[in-house]
Amino acid sequence: MGIGMVIAVNREDAEDVLDYLHQIGETAYIIGDVAYGDNGVEII
């Protein structure tokens, strides 16, 4: 198991993309966010 596919889209488009994927029968979730930061990379 695991994450089968990742699609990166603009934040403004995320809900529309998620709605479309659900309409065509895909199981999809928002799993993260790309953000600016001062301290480099944080792995969580």
C-alpha positions as semicolon CSV with decimal commas, in nm:
position;residue;x (nm);y (nm);z (nm)
1;M;0,000;0,000;0,000
2;G;0,097;0,362;-0,007
3;I;0,031;0,669;-0,212
4;G;-0,045;0,559;-0,566
5;M;-0,013;0,895;-0,740
6;V;0,055;1,257;-0,648
7;I;-0,079;1,550;-0,849
8;A;0,054;1,897;-0,765
9;V;-0,178;2,183;-0,862
10;N;-0,217;2,551;-0,780
11;R;-0,387;2,606;-0,445
12;E;-0,666;2,795;-0,625
13;D;-0,741;2,489;-0,842
14;A;-0,719;2,220;-0,574
15;E;-1,091;2,191;-0,493
16;D;-1,191;2,186;-0,861
17;V;-0,938;1,911;-0,935
18;L;-1,052;1,714;-0,631
19;D;-1,418;1,748;-0,737
20;Y;-1,334;1,630;-1,090
21;L;-1,142;1,328;-0,965
22;H;-1,434;1,232;-0,741
23;Q;-1,678;1,273;-1,034
24;I;-1,482;1,024;-1,244
25;G;-1,476;0,771;-0,963
26;E;-1,131;0,829;-0,818
27;T;-1,055;0,835;-0,447
28;A;-0,856;1,154;-0,389
29;Y;-0,742;1,363;-0,096
30;I;-0,544;1,679;-0,031
31;I;-0,239;1,550;0,154
32;G;-0,005;1,846;0,178
33;D;0,085;2,204;0,104
34;V;0,390;2,373;-0,044
35;A;0,487;2,673;0,168
36;Y;0,772;2,919;0,200
37;G;0,980;2,899;0,513
38;D;1,295;3,037;0,673
39;N;1,450;2,720;0,813
40;G;1,505;2,493;0,515
41;V;1,337;2,157;0,482
42;E;1,127;2,004;0,757
43;I;1,045;1,635;0,718
44;I;0,736;1,532;0,910
